[in-house]
Amino acid sequence: MRRILAWDDAALPVPDLLQHLAAAGIAAVTHSPDWTTRALADADEFTAGVTGTLAGLADTGSILVVSGPGRLRSASLVPRALRVRVGDIYPDLAGWLQDADRMLRAANIVVITGPSRTADIELNLVIGVHGPGRSTSCW
């Protein structure tokens, strides 16, 4: 059985999504007390992360993902599948920031623009260390 890391069903933008995935043979892990401490070590045990979004930014293809009750931050550490509502797509970050009350909805906001990149002291670039190595946005 394939496993995904997901937000709680009530936090997802598609009604009963986790039940539909379970019927298709996909098990969703929505909460584990020690998940945060093991997240990086065990992220490869999940096929995907399923989350919602706060917004999408058209100029960069970025997504804004929030965390809070029922919304695991660690779900964004694995390749994700998500849905952005048309009304939540902004031309750019400045356009989104003009709607400041949106920032009050979350404990944490992450702007994801492609795969993570890091370099060690010898400047060896590594892609995908803190999340998926590939990211695709379709608008």
C-alpha positions in Angstrom: 0.0 0.0 0.0 1.3 3.5 -0.9 1.5 6.0 1.9 1.1 9.8 1.8 1.6 12.5 4.4 -1.4 14.7 4.5 -3.3 17.5 6.2 -6.4 16.5 8.1 -9.4 16.0 5.8 -11.2 19.1 7.2 -8.2 21.3 6.2 -8.0 20.0 2.6 -9.8 22.0 -0.2 -11.4 18.8 -1.7 -14.2 17.2 0.4 -13.6 13.7 1.6 -10.3 13.5 -0.3 -8.6 11.1 2.2 -11.5 8.7 2.0 -11.3 8.6 -1.8 -7.6 8.0 -1.6 -8.1 5.2 1.0 -10.6 3.5 -1.4 -7.9 3.6 -4.1 -5.5 1.8 -1.7 -3.5 4.9 -0.6 -3.0 5.3 3.2 -2.8 8.8 4.6 -0.8 9.7 7.7 -2.2 12.9 9.1 -0.6 13.1 12.5 2.1 11.5 14.4 3.4 12.9 17.7 7.0 12.3 16.8 6.8 13.0 13.1 8.5 16.4 13.3 11.7 14.9 14.9 11.9 12.1 12.3 10.7 14.1 9.2 13.9 14.5 7.3 15.1 11.0 8.0 11.9 9.3 7.1 10.5 11.5 4.4 11.3 9.0 1.7 8.7 6.5 3.2 5.9 8.7 1.7 4.9 8.8 -1.9 3.6 12.3 -1.7 2.4 15.1 0.6 -1.1 16.3 0.2 -1.9 19.8 1.4 -4.0 22.8 0.6 -2.6 26.3 -0.1 -3.1 29.8 1.1 -2.3 31.3 -2.2 -0.4 31.0 -5.5 1.9 33.6 -7.0 1.6 33.8 -10.8 4.9 35.6 -11.5 7.1 32.9 -10.0 4.8 29.8 -9.8 5.2 29.9 -6.0 2.7 28.5 -3.6 2.1 29.7 0.0 1.5 26.8 2.4 0.3 27.4 6.0 0.6 25.2 9.1 -1.5 25.0 12.2 -4.0 22.5 13.7 -4.6 19.7 11.2 -2.0 21.2 8.8 1.4 19.5 9.3 4.4 21.5 8.1 6.2 18.3 7.3 3.7 17.5 4.5 5.6 20.0 2.4 8.9 18.1 2.8 7.8 15.4 0.3 6.6 15.8 -3.3 3.3 17.5 -3.0 -0.1 17.4 -4.7 -2.3 20.4 -4.0 -5.0 22.6 -5.3 -5.0 26.4 -5.6 -8.4 28.1 -5.9 -8.6 30.5 -8.7 -9.6 33.3 -6.3 -6.4 32.7 -4.3 -4.0 33.3 -7.2 -2.2 36.7 -7.0 0.0 38.3 -9.6 3.0 38.5 -7.2 3.9 38.5 -3.5 3.3 42.3 -3.2 -0.2 41.8 -4.4 -0.8 39.1 -1.8 0.8 41.1 1.0 -1.8 43.9 0.4 -4.4 41.5 1.8 -2.7 41.4 5.3 -5.5 39.7 7.2 -4.5 36.5 5.4 -1.3 36.3 7.4 -3.3 36.1 10.6 -4.7 32.7 9.7 -1.6 30.7 10.2 1.0 29.7 12.7 3.6 29.5 9.9 3.6 30.5 6.3 6.1 28.9 3.8 6.6 30.3 0.3 7.7 27.4 -2.0 9.3 28.3 -5.3 10.8 25.1 -6.7 13.0 22.6 -5.0 15.2 23.6 -2.1 18.9 24.4 -2.8 21.8 24.4 -0.4 25.5 24.4 -0.7 28.2 23.2 1.7 31.3 25.1 2.7 33.0 23.9 -0.6 30.0 25.4 -2.5 28.8 22.0 -3.8 25.1 22.7 -4.7 22.6 20.1 -3.7 19.0 20.2 -4.8 16.1 18.8 -2.8 17.7 18.4 0.6 14.8 20.0 2.5 12.0 18.8 0.2 11.4 17.4 -3.2 14.0 17.7 -5.9 11.5 18.8 -8.5 8.5 21.1 -8.4 5.9 21.8 -11.1 3.2 24.4 -11.0 0.3 24.4 -13.5 -2.0 27.4 -13.7 
